[in-house]
């Protein structure tokens, strides 16, 4: 994912006043980084708005805080902290084309072993499905603590941090160019994407269109994932990867200086935003549902 340059940042006030069709617009609120920072905040606030009442009230009222925290995974991709940035970059993408059609394992280290058999570097493929599944299950454990100690504010704070990570990684996966080898232009025979700038254009679109979280939330159906969590994440990888051709069909229109320039491109971004909202919220409900079944160790006191 590309970070905004100084010219982009200086034009933010102009971007925030750009208006698209009435269904889509609202003012954006914070500076950028990818989907861009405001994009993640919009999608996270929408995900919280979409939650059913079965979720804890403190969580449903913490949309602003979780939206703030949803930007943290991108902050860790800072070259000034090379040990963490090296680990963080692969958490945001997954390139299934590199696996030769193999069904990938659902545990990170089994997947790494599988990549060794296929002679492909696992960090080259990416770890996005594992980041999503692992942070969702961490959130479930924290929710289990909350069920036992519902007034503990430290537990509540921890839950919000974990939810921010779930939001970031799940929303990135719904951006089709995070789920393909063709992540920034069609990859050549050497397997390398040529860095055409289309990735940044798509990453910026939710922010530039200033989509309305309340309106996004009203358009989605949120339920807990039943059955295999990782199977559902695999399905999202396949769904996002299946949208790559559509991105390139719309590439010219997606590159507008003020965001997508055609109704078709705008509708595509709205559909992606709705799916990101639904997917993130469903992971939250899944974590809450799973937490009811979890047993905490007897030695644990809070």
Beta strands, then each sheet from edge to edge (+ up, - down):
end
